[in-house]
Amino acid sequence: MRAGVPIRLAASLAVAALAAALALGLQSAGLLSSLEQRSISARFDLRGAEPSRDLLVVAIDDATFSDLRKQWPFPRSLHARVIDQLKAAGARTIVYDVQFTEPTRPREDVALFDAIARARGVVLATTEFDERGRTLVLGGDDNVARAHARVGATNLPEGADGELDRFPRAVHGVPSLAVTAAEQAGARRLPATAFEPGGARIDFRGGPRTVPVVSFSAVLHGEVDPALVRDRIVVVGATAPTLQDLHATPTSAEPMSGPELQANAIWTALHGLPLRSAPVPLDVLAVLALALIPPVLRRRWRVLPAALLTVLAGAGYAVLVQALFLQGSVVWVSAPLVALATATIGMVVVSHLAETQARRRAVRDNDVLEERVRQRTHQLRDTQLEILRRLARAAEWRDEETGAHVERIGLLTQRLALAIGLDEDEAELLLHASTAHDVGKIGIPDRILLKPARLTPEERTEMERHALIGAAMLGDSDSPLLQLAETIARTHHERWDGTGYPAALAGEAIPLAGRICAIVDVFDALVSERPYKHAWDLTAALDLLEAERGRHFDPTLAEAFIAIAPAAYAELYGAPAAQALTAV
């Protein structure tokens, strides 16, 4: 065995350890929370809807307002009539997701109280209670007891990106609505130890309208088939958008109404919390295992096949994760895949360094070995470029951009480099390195990266961190390509007048590569269609570049780019060359 093999193996294992540590650090810091939440949404999508015959939602919807022609809140006698109708139809448990804490007209209040008492076992909702868990529902807990009713808290913890996907066992001593309703329906009592620290995961039956829904007014008028009600847990509540009881969930981009959300939580409690987070040691083991895959594969395969096999390993892990989800176990996805990707990059870099040493030895030996080393180096370079392009596209896709943006940035950077006199090798290196200019967006939370509105100053500061994140991801490498990519990632938002970020560099203190990419990035953003803007025409874009010479941009580079922009625009953005030249 050659002496270099153990050294390379030790280095690969060290890279794997660093990759695992990075992934676990990002997970611990909460930087992967949004990405993990999106993966859970994907798991629900892949599982599909699983409707249940245990549930029914009686919706106070737009049709109800149209039929009754009454303003909210409705007279309580209407709620009393609905409770009587549901009880007569054989509802298993009636859950009222409407808060009755303030007194109204005595006649109306008495009508509601009597209907609840007749139904026996109605579960009432509240979000208000004192430090002892006492409520004012129906005027107080004594009245609730006299009506043979129970009270449950509807408060739900907010998760990543504002989504609601968990419910607590109790809030300030008041059992949650889901727990109360499930127990009233005959489910066994859930111990506190069954709940995770952030609350139990809601095992959604599907997206909005998966749970059967009937209109409040239809029940009121006796127009609902009793078979739809019989032996079901019926949740009554507001679904009309004007009542603002709509919430984001991991099941769909469309918000889910509060009653549907509570119905899914009730189903989860009724069936003993079937969806649970995997034990943390198992998640950590997954991170370590995926981090070790690249060096293990590299022991048997060349770099490119090994890198491709890591992609297959990642896909296999995703399949395993979905299979476990179908069995009720939620394991980490983001941290293990980050560890796999980082270890793969490290494996490529380590292999590159090892092969570079082998190439130097081969040069001293003979010309034949020199040629073999050169071929291997090209293979390693191709792999580096492929990994770098995929990282760049991953960053762009998170920002809802297309891969074409990455390619255009590279080509425009290369053309400007040639226009100012750099040789072809330098220009080609810039082409590849510039594609990773925004790779740091991987570390920006989705709530900021994908926010359609103007960012707050705090969010803007967080967004600007992507330059340093990208530089950190690409830094500490001996590869000229990755070194140049790090420089571009760090400095392409610096401005000629010193007002840019992250270091407020000015003039020629900004590396040439960063100054070149700054012009190209702004130009592409201007002339490209984005979700929040229309594409500018060439004339308007060039006018802005001219106006920003000496402020945002290096004036010499801006002048050179303006000269080559018409031809590049015609070729890369689909505009006829003659039209583009005429516009200028």
C-alpha positions as CSV (number, residue, x, y, z in Angstrom):
1,M,0.0,0.0,0.0
2,R,1.3,3.4,-0.9
3,A,2.1,5.8,1.9
4,G,-0.2,8.4,0.4
5,V,-3.3,6.3,0.8
6,P,-3.5,6.2,4.6
7,I,-2.7,10.0,4.6
8,R,-5.6,10.6,2.2
9,L,-7.9,8.4,4.2
10,A,-7.0,10.2,7.4
11,A,-7.7,13.5,5.7
12,S,-11.0,12.3,4.3
13,L,-12.1,11.1,7.7
14,A,-11.1,14.4,9.2
15,V,-13.2,16.2,6.6
16,A,-16.1,13.9,7.4
17,A,-15.8,14.8,11.1
18,L,-15.8,18.5,10.2
19,A,-18.8,18.1,7.9
20,A,-20.7,16.3,10.7
21,A,-19.7,19.0,13.2
22,L,-20.8,21.8,10.7
23,A,-24.2,20.1,10.1
24,L,-24.9,19.6,13.8
25,G,-23.8,23.2,14.5
26,L,-26.2,24.5,11.9
27,Q,-29.0,22.3,13.3
28,S,-28.3,23.4,16.9
29,A,-28.3,27.1,15.9
30,G,-31.7,26.7,14.2
31,L,-30.3,27.8,10.8
32,L,-31.8,24.7,9.2
33,S,-35.2,25.0,10.8
34,S,-36.9,26.5,7.7
35,L,-35.4,23.9,5.4
36,E,-36.4,21.1,7.8
37,Q,-39.9,22.4,7.9
38,R,-40.1,22.5,4.1
39,S,-39.0,18.9,4.1
40,I,-41.8,17.9,6.5
41,S,-44.2,19.7,4.1
42,A,-42.8,17.5,1.3
43,R,-43.3,14.4,3.4
44,F,-47.0,15.2,4.0
45,D,-47.4,15.9,0.2
46,L,-45.8,12.6,-0.7
47,R,-48.0,10.7,1.8
48,G,-51.1,12.3,0.4
49,A,-54.5,12.8,2.1
50,E,-55.8,10.2,4.5
51,P,-59.4,11.3,5.3
52,S,-60.9,10.0,8.6
53,R,-64.5,9.0,9.4
54,D,-64.0,10.2,13.0
55,L,-64.3,13.9,12.2
56,L,-66.7,16.6,10.8
57,V,-66.3,20.3,10.7
58,V,-69.4,22.6,10.9
59,A,-68.1,25.7,9.2
60,I,-69.3,29.2,10.0
61,D,-68.4,30.1,6.4
62,D,-69.3,32.7,3.7
63,A,-72.4,30.6,2.8
64,T,-73.6,30.9,6.4
65,F,-73.3,34.7,6.4
66,S,-75.1,34.8,3.0
67,D,-78.0,32.5,4.2
68,L,-78.5,34.1,7.7
69,R,-77.8,37.7,6.8
70,K,-76.5,38.3,10.3
71,Q,-73.4,40.0,11.6
72,W,-70.8,38.3,13.8
73,P,-71.0,37.4,16.6
74,F,-74.3,35.5,16.0
75,P,-77.0,35.4,18.7
76,R,-76.3,32.5,21.1
77,S,-79.6,31.0,20.5
78,L,-78.5,30.1,17.0
79,H,-75.5,28.2,18.4
80,A,-78.0,26.5,20.8
81,R,-80.1,25.3,17.9
82,V,-77.0,23.9,16.1
83,I,-76.0,22.1,19.3
84,D,-79.5,20.6,19.6
85,Q,-79.4,19.5,15.9
86,L,-76.0,17.9,16.2
87,K,-77.0,16.1,19.4
88,A,-80.2,14.8,17.8
89,A,-78.2,13.6,14.8
90,G,-76.0,11.4,17.0
91,A,-72.8,13.4,17.2
92,R,-70.2,11.5,19.3
93,T,-68.7,14.6,20.8
94,I,-69.5,18.3,20.0
95,V,-66.4,20.6,20.1
96,Y,-67.3,24.3,19.9
97,D,-64.3,26.3,18.6
98,V,-66.0,29.6,19.5
99,Q,-65.2,31.4,22.7
100,F,-68.2,32.2,25.0
101,T,-66.6,34.3,27.7
102,E,-68.4,37.6,27.6
103,P,-72.1,37.9,28.6
104,T,-74.7,39.0,26.0
105,R,-78.4,39.2,26.3
106,P,-79.6,37.0,29.3
107,R,-82.2,35.3,27.1
108,E,-79.6,34.4,24.5
109,D,-77.0,33.2,27.2
110,V,-79.6,31.0,28.9
111,A,-80.6,29.4,25.6
112,L,-77.0,28.5,24.9
113,F,-76.4,27.2,28.5
114,D,-79.5,25.0,28.3
115,A,-78.5,23.5,24.9
116,I,-75.0,22.7,26.2
117,A,-76.5,21.1,29.3
118,R,-78.9,19.0,27.2
119,A,-76.1,17.8,25.0
120,R,-73.9,16.8,28.0
121,G,-70.2,16.6,27.4
122,V,-69.8,19.6,25.0
123,V,-66.2,20.7,24.8
124,L,-65.9,24.5,24.8
125,A,-62.9,26.6,23.6
126,T,-61.0,29.4,25.3
127,T,-57.7,31.3,24.9
128,E,-58.2,33.2,28.2
129,F,-57.5,32.0,31.7
130,D,-55.8,33.2,34.9
131,E,-52.6,31.9,36.5
132,R,-54.7,29.2,38.2
133,G,-56.2,27.9,35.0
134,R,-59.6,29.4,35.7
135,T,-61.7,30.6,32.8
136,L,-64.8,32.8,32.2
137,V,-66.4,30.5,29.7
138,L,-70.2,30.5,30.3
139,G,-69.5,33.0,33.1
140,G,-67.1,30.7,35.0
141,D,-66.0,27.2,35.7
142,D,-68.9,26.5,38.1
143,N,-71.4,27.2,35.2
144,V,-69.3,24.9,32.9
145,A,-69.6,22.1,35.5
146,R,-73.4,22.7,35.9
147,A,-73.7,22.4,32.1
148,H,-71.8,19.1,32.2
149,A,-69.3,20.7,29.7
150,R,-65.6,20.8,29.6
151,V,-63.2,23.6,28.5
152,G,-60.0,23.2,26.3
153,A,-57.4,25.7,25.4
154,T,-57.0,26.5,21.7
155,N,-53.6,28.1,22.0
156,L,-51.1,26.4,19.6
157,P,-47.3,27.0,19.5
158,E,-46.0,28.7,16.4
159,G,-43.3,26.8,14.6
160,A,-40.8,27.6,11.9
161,D,-41.9,30.1,9.3
162,G,-45.0,30.8,11.4
163,E,-46.6,27.4,10.7
164,L,-48.8,25.6,13.2
165,D,-48.0,22.0,13.4
166,R,-48.0,21.0,17.1
167,F,-50.4,21.2,20.1
168,P,-49.6,21.2,23.8
169,R,-51.0,18.9,26.5
170,A,-52.1,21.9,28.5
171,V,-51.7,25.6,28.7
172,H,-51.3,27.1,32.3
173,G,-53.1,24.1,33.7
174,V,-55.9,24.1,31.1
175,P,-55.9,21.0,28.9
176,S,-55.7,21.7,25.3
177,L,-58.8,21.5,23.2
178,A,-57.5,18.5,21.3
179,V,-56.7,16.6,24.5
180,T,-60.0,17.5,26.1
181,A,-62.0,16.5,23.0
182,A,-60.2,13.2,22.6
183,E,-60.7,12.2,26.2
184,Q,-64.4,13.2,26.0
185,A,-64.7,11.0,22.9
186,G,-63.4,8.0,24.9
187,A,-59.6,8.1,24.2
188,R,-57.2,7.1,26.9
189,R,-55.6,9.9,28.9
190,L,-52.3,11.0,27.4
191,P,-49.5,11.3,29.9
192,A,-47.3,14.4,29.9
193,T,-44.3,12.2,29.0
194,A,-46.0,11.5,25.6
195,F,-45.6,15.1,24.6
196,E,-42.4,16.5,23.1
197,P,-41.0,19.7,24.6
198,G,-42.5,21.8,21.8
199,G,-45.8,20.0,21.9
200,A,-47.1,16.9,20.1
201,R,-46.8,16.8,16.3
202,I,-50.2,17.1,14.5
203,D,-50.6,14.1,12.2
204,F,-52.6,16.0,9.5
205,R,-55.0,14.0,7.5
206,G,-54.2,16.2,4.6
207,G,-54.5,19.8,3.4
208,P,-57.5,22.1,3.8
209,R,-60.9,20.4,3.2
210,T,-59.6,16.9,3.8
211,V,-61.8,16.8,6.9
212,P,-65.5,16.7,5.7
213,V,-67.1,20.2,6.1
214,V,-70.8,21.2,6.2
215,S,-72.1,24.7,6.5
216,F,-73.4,26.0,9.9
217,S,-76.5,27.3,8.3
218,A,-77.2,23.9,6.7
219,V,-77.1,22.3,10.1
220,L,-79.2,25.1,11.6
221,H,-81.9,24.5,9.0
222,G,-81.8,20.7,9.3
223,E,-80.4,20.2,5.8
224,V,-77.6,17.9,6.7
225,D,-77.9,14.1,6.4
226,P,-77.7,12.7,10.0
227,A,-75.4,10.0,8.6
228,L,-72.7,12.6,8.1
229,V,-72.9,13.5,11.9
230,R,-73.6,10.2,13.6
231,D,-70.8,8.9,15.8
232,R,-68.4,11.7,14.7
233,I,-66.4,14.2,16.6
234,V,-68.0,17.5,15.3
235,V,-65.9,20.7,15.5
236,V,-67.9,23.9,15.1
237,G,-66.0,27.0,14.2
238,A,-65.3,29.9,11.9
239,T,-63.8,29.3,8.5
240,A,-64.9,32.5,6.7
241,P,-61.8,34.5,5.8
242,T,-63.3,37.7,7.3
243,L,-63.2,36.1,10.7
244,Q,-59.4,35.7,10.4
245,D,-59.1,32.2,11.8
246,L,-56.8,31.0,9.0
247,H,-53.3,29.6,9.7
248,A,-50.2,28.3,7.8
249,T,-49.6,24.6,8.1
250,P,-47.0,22.2,6.6
251,T,-49.6,20.5,4.5
252,S,-50.3,23.1,1.8
253,A,-49.4,26.6,0.7
254,E,-53.1,27.4,1.3
255,P,-53.9,28.3,4.9
256,M,-56.1,26.0,7.0
257,S,-59.0,27.2,9.1
258,G,-58.9,27.0,12.9
259,P,-61.6,24.4,13.2
260,E,-59.9,22.1,10.6
261,L,-56.6,22.6,12.4
262,Q,-58.2,21.6,15.7
263,A,-59.9,18.7,14.1
264,N,-56.6,17.3,12.9
265,A,-55.1,17.8,16.4
266,I,-58.1,16.0,17.9
267,W,-57.6,13.1,15.5
268,T,-53.9,12.9,16.6
269,A,-54.8,12.9,20.3
270,L,-57.6,10.4,19.7
271,H,-55.1,7.9,18.1
272,G,-52.4,8.3,20.7
273,L,-50.0,10.8,19.0
274,P,-49.0,8.5,16.1
275,L,-46.5,11.0,14.6
276,R,-43.4,11.6,16.7
277,S,-39.9,13.0,16.3
278,A,-37.2,10.3,16.2
279,P,-34.8,10.2,19.2
280,V,-32.1,12.8,18.9
281,P,-29.3,10.1,19.1
282,L,-30.8,8.5,16.0
283,D,-30.8,11.8,14.1
284,V,-27.2,12.5,15.2
285,L,-26.3,8.9,14.0
286,A,-27.8,9.7,10.6
287,V,-25.6,12.9,10.4
288,L,-22.5,10.9,11.2
289,A,-23.3,8.0,8.9
290,L,-23.9,10.3,5.9
291,A,-20.8,12.3,6.6
292,L,-18.8,9.0,6.4
293,I,-20.3,7.9,3.1
294,P,-18.0,10.1,0.8
295,P,-14.6,8.9,2.3
296,V,-15.9,5.3,2.3
297,L,-16.9,5.5,-1.3
298,R,-13.6,7.2,-2.2
299,R,-11.8,4.2,-0.9
300,R,-13.3,2.0,-3.6
301,W,-14.1,4.5,-6.4
302,R,-12.6,7.4,-8.3
303,V,-13.7,10.9,-7.4
304,L,-16.4,11.4,-10.1
305,P,-18.1,8.0,-9.6
306,A,-17.8,8.5,-5.8
307,A,-19.4,11.9,-6.0
308,L,-22.2,10.6,-8.2
309,L,-22.7,7.7,-5.7
310,T,-23.1,10.2,-2.9
311,V,-26.0,11.7,-4.8
312,L,-27.6,8.2,-4.9
313,A,-26.9,7.8,-1.2
314,G,-28.6,11.1,-0.5
315,A,-31.6,10.0,-2.6
316,G,-31.7,6.6,-0.8
317,Y,-31.7,8.4,2.5
318,A,-34.6,10.6,1.4
319,V,-36.5,7.4,0.5
320,L,-35.7,5.9,3.9
321,V,-36.9,9.2,5.6
322,Q,-40.2,9.0,3.8
323,A,-40.7,5.3,4.7
324,L,-40.1,6.1,8.4
325,F,-42.5,9.0,8.1
326,L,-45.2,6.7,6.9
327,Q,-44.5,4.6,10.0
328,G,-45.0,7.7,12.2
329,S,-41.3,8.7,12.8
330,V,-40.0,12.1,11.8
331,V,-36.2,12.1,11.4
332,W,-33.9,14.9,10.3
333,V,-33.3,15.5,6.6
334,S,-31.5,18.8,6.3
335,A,-28.6,18.2,8.7
336,P,-27.7,14.7,7.3
337,L,-27.8,16.0,3.7
338,V,-25.7,19.0,4.6
339,A,-23.2,16.7,6.2
340,L,-23.2,14.5,3.0
341,A,-22.8,17.5,0.7
342,T,-20.0,19.1,2.8
343,A,-18.2,15.8,3.1
344,T,-18.5,15.3,-0.6
345,I,-16.9,18.7,-1.3
346,G,-14.2,17.9,1.2
347,M,-13.6,14.5,-0.4
348,V,-13.1,16.2,-3.7
349,V,-10.7,18.8,-2.3
350,V,-8.7,16.2,-0.4
351,S,-8.6,14.0,-3.5
352,H,-7.5,17.0,-5.5
353,L,-4.7,17.8,-3.1
354,A,-3.6,14.2,-3.0
355,E,-3.6,13.9,-6.7
356,T,-1.7,17.1,-7.0
357,Q,1.1,15.6,-4.9
358,A,0.9,12.4,-7.1
359,R,1.2,14.6,-10.2
360,R,4.4,16.2,-8.8
361,R,5.9,12.8,-8.2
362,A,4.9,11.7,-11.6
363,V,6.6,14.7,-13.2
364,R,9.9,13.7,-11.6
365,D,9.5,10.1,-12.8
366,N,8.6,10.2,-16.4
367,D,6.5,11.8,-19.1
368,V,4.0,8.9,-19.2
369,L,3.1,9.3,-15.6
370,E,2.9,13.1,-16.1
371,E,0.2,12.6,-18.7
372,R,-1.8,10.2,-16.5
373,V,-1.7,12.7,-13.6
374,R,-2.8,15.5,-16.0
375,Q,-5.8,13.5,-17.0
376,R,-6.7,12.7,-13.5
377,T,-6.4,16.4,-12.5
378,H,-8.8,17.3,-15.3
379,Q,-11.3,14.7,-13.9
380,L,-11.0,16.3,-10.5
381,R,-11.4,19.8,-11.9
382,D,-14.6,18.6,-13.7
383,T,-15.9,17.2,-10.5
384,Q,-15.1,20.4,-8.6
385,L,-16.9,22.5,-11.3
386,E,-19.9,20.2,-11.2
387,I,-20.2,20.4,-7.4
388,L,-19.7,24.2,-7.4
389,R,-22.4,24.6,-10.1
390,R,-24.8,22.5,-8.2
391,L,-24.2,24.4,-5.0
392,A,-24.7,27.6,-6.9
393,R,-28.0,26.3,-8.4
394,A,-29.1,25.2,-5.0
395,A,-28.7,28.7,-3.7
396,E,-30.6,30.2,-6.7
397,W,-33.4,27.7,-6.4
398,R,-33.9,28.6,-2.7
399,D,-34.3,32.2,-3.9
400,E,-36.9,31.0,-6.5
401,E,-34.4,31.9,-9.4
402,T,-33.5,29.6,-12.2
403,G,-30.3,27.9,-13.1
404,A,-30.1,30.1,-16.2
405,H,-29.2,33.0,-13.9
406,V,-26.1,31.1,-12.7
407,E,-25.0,30.4,-16.3
408,R,-25.5,34.0,-17.4
409,I,-23.5,35.4,-14.5
410,G,-20.6,33.1,-15.5
411,L,-20.7,34.0,-19.2
412,L,-21.0,37.7,-18.6
413,T,-18.1,37.6,-16.1
414,Q,-15.9,35.8,-18.6
415,R,-16.7,38.3,-21.4
416,L,-16.0,41.3,-19.3
417,A,-12.7,39.7,-18.1
418,L,-11.6,39.2,-21.8
419,A,-12.7,42.7,-22.7
420,I,-10.4,44.3,-20.1
421,G,-7.4,42.2,-21.2
422,L,-7.3,39.1,-19.0
423,D,-6.1,36.0,-20.7
424,E,-8.4,33.1,-21.5
425,D,-7.4,30.9,-18.6
426,E,-8.1,33.7,-16.1
427,A,-11.4,34.5,-17.8
428,E,-12.4,30.9,-17.7
429,L,-11.6,30.6,-14.0
430,L,-13.7,33.7,-13.4
431,L,-16.5,32.1,-15.4
432,H,-16.7,29.1,-13.1
433,A,-15.9,30.8,-9.8
434,S,-18.5,33.5,-10.2
435,T,-21.4,31.0,-10.4
436,A,-21.1,30.6,-6.7
437,H,-21.4,34.3,-5.9
438,D,-24.7,33.8,-3.9
439,V,-24.1,30.3,-2.5
440,G,-24.3,31.9,1.0
441,K,-28.1,32.3,0.6
442,I,-28.3,28.6,1.6
443,G,-27.8,29.9,5.2
444,I,-30.5,32.6,5.1
445,P,-33.9,31.6,6.6
446,D,-36.8,31.3,4.1
447,R,-38.9,33.8,6.0
448,I,-36.4,36.5,4.9
449,L,-35.1,35.1,1.6
450,L,-38.5,34.5,0.1
451,K,-40.3,37.5,1.8
452,P,-42.3,39.3,-0.9
453,A,-42.5,42.6,1.0
454,R,-39.7,45.1,1.8
455,L,-37.3,43.8,4.4
456,T,-37.0,45.4,7.8
457,P,-33.6,46.8,8.8
458,E,-33.0,43.7,11.0
459,E,-34.0,41.4,8.1
460,R,-31.8,43.3,5.7
461,T,-28.8,42.9,8.1
462,E,-29.6,39.2,8.2
463,M,-29.8,39.0,4.4
464,E,-26.5,40.7,4.0
465,R,-24.8,37.9,6.0
466,H,-25.1,35.7,2.9
467,A,-21.8,37.2,1.6
468,L,-19.9,36.1,4.7
469,I,-21.7,32.8,4.9
470,G,-20.8,32.0,1.3
471,A,-17.2,33.0,1.9
472,A,-17.0,30.8,4.9
473,M,-18.5,27.8,3.0
474,L,-15.9,28.2,0.3
475,G,-12.9,29.4,2.4
476,D,-9.8,27.7,3.7
477,S,-9.2,25.8,0.4
478,D,-5.9,25.4,-1.5
479,S,-7.9,25.2,-4.8
480,P,-7.5,28.4,-6.9
481,L,-11.1,27.9,-8.1
482,L,-12.5,27.8,-4.6
483,Q,-10.2,30.6,-3.4
484,L,-11.5,32.8,-6.3
485,A,-15.1,31.7,-5.6
486,E,-14.6,32.7,-1.9
487,T,-13.3,36.2,-3.0
488,I,-16.3,36.8,-5.2
489,A,-18.8,35.5,-2.7
490,R,-17.3,37.9,-0.1
491,T,-16.8,41.0,-2.1
492,H,-19.4,41.2,-4.9
493,H,-21.7,43.4,-2.8
494,E,-18.9,46.0,-2.1
495,R,-19.3,49.4,-3.8
496,W,-16.6,51.5,-5.4
497,D,-17.5,54.5,-3.1
498,G,-17.1,52.3,0.0
499,T,-20.8,52.1,1.0
500,G,-21.2,48.4,0.2
501,Y,-21.0,45.3,2.5
502,P,-19.7,43.3,4.3
503,A,-16.4,45.2,4.8
504,A,-17.2,48.6,3.2
505,L,-14.2,48.3,0.9
506,A,-13.6,51.1,-1.5
507,G,-11.9,51.6,-4.9
508,E,-9.2,49.2,-5.8
509,A,-9.2,47.8,-2.3
510,I,-12.0,45.7,-3.7
511,P,-10.5,42.6,-5.5
512,L,-10.9,42.8,-9.3
513,A,-13.0,39.7,-9.4
514,G,-15.5,41.2,-6.9
515,R,-15.7,44.4,-8.9
516,I,-16.4,42.5,-12.1
517,C,-19.1,40.3,-10.6
518,A,-20.8,43.3,-9.0
519,I,-21.5,44.9,-12.4
520,V,-22.6,41.6,-14.0
521,D,-24.9,40.6,-11.0
522,V,-26.7,44.0,-11.1
523,F,-27.1,43.9,-14.9
524,D,-28.6,40.5,-14.9
525,A,-30.9,41.3,-12.0
526,L,-32.1,44.4,-13.9
527,V,-32.8,42.8,-17.3
528,S,-34.3,39.5,-15.9
529,E,-37.9,38.9,-14.9
530,R,-38.3,38.3,-11.2
531,P,-41.4,37.5,-9.1
532,Y,-41.3,41.1,-7.6
533,K,-40.4,43.1,-10.8
534,H,-40.6,43.2,-14.6
535,A,-37.4,42.9,-16.7
536,W,-35.9,46.3,-17.6
537,D,-35.1,47.0,-21.3
538,L,-31.4,47.3,-22.3
539,T,-31.5,51.1,-22.5
540,A,-32.8,51.5,-19.0
541,A,-30.3,49.0,-17.6
542,L,-27.3,50.7,-19.3
543,D,-28.5,54.1,-18.2
544,L,-28.4,52.9,-14.6
545,L,-24.9,51.4,-15.0
546,E,-23.7,54.7,-16.5
547,A,-25.3,56.7,-13.6
548,E,-23.6,54.4,-11.0
549,R,-20.1,54.7,-12.5
550,G,-17.7,55.9,-9.8
551,R,-20.3,55.3,-7.1
552,H,-21.4,51.6,-7.2
553,F,-19.1,50.4,-9.9
554,D,-15.5,50.7,-11.0
555,P,-15.8,53.4,-13.7
556,T,-13.3,51.7,-16.0
557,L,-15.0,48.3,-15.8
558,A,-18.4,49.9,-16.2
559,E,-17.3,51.6,-19.4
560,A,-15.9,48.3,-20.7
561,F,-19.1,46.4,-19.8
562,I,-21.4,49.0,-21.4
563,A,-19.4,48.5,-24.7
564,I,-20.0,44.7,-24.8
565,A,-23.4,44.7,-23.3
566,P,-25.6,45.0,-26.5
567,A,-24.1,41.9,-28.1
568,A,-24.2,39.9,-24.9
569,Y,-27.8,41.0,-24.2
570,A,-28.9,39.9,-27.7
571,E,-27.3,36.5,-27.4
572,L,-28.1,35.7,-23.7
573,Y,-31.5,37.3,-23.2
574,G,-33.2,36.5,-26.6
575,A,-33.4,40.0,-27.9
576,P,-32.6,40.5,-31.7
577,A,-29.1,41.8,-32.1
578,A,-30.1,44.6,-34.4
579,Q,-32.8,45.8,-32.0
580,A,-30.4,45.7,-29.1
581,L,-27.8,47.8,-30.9
582,T,-30.4,50.3,-32.1
583,A,-31.7,50.7,-28.6
584,V,-28.3,51.7,-27.4
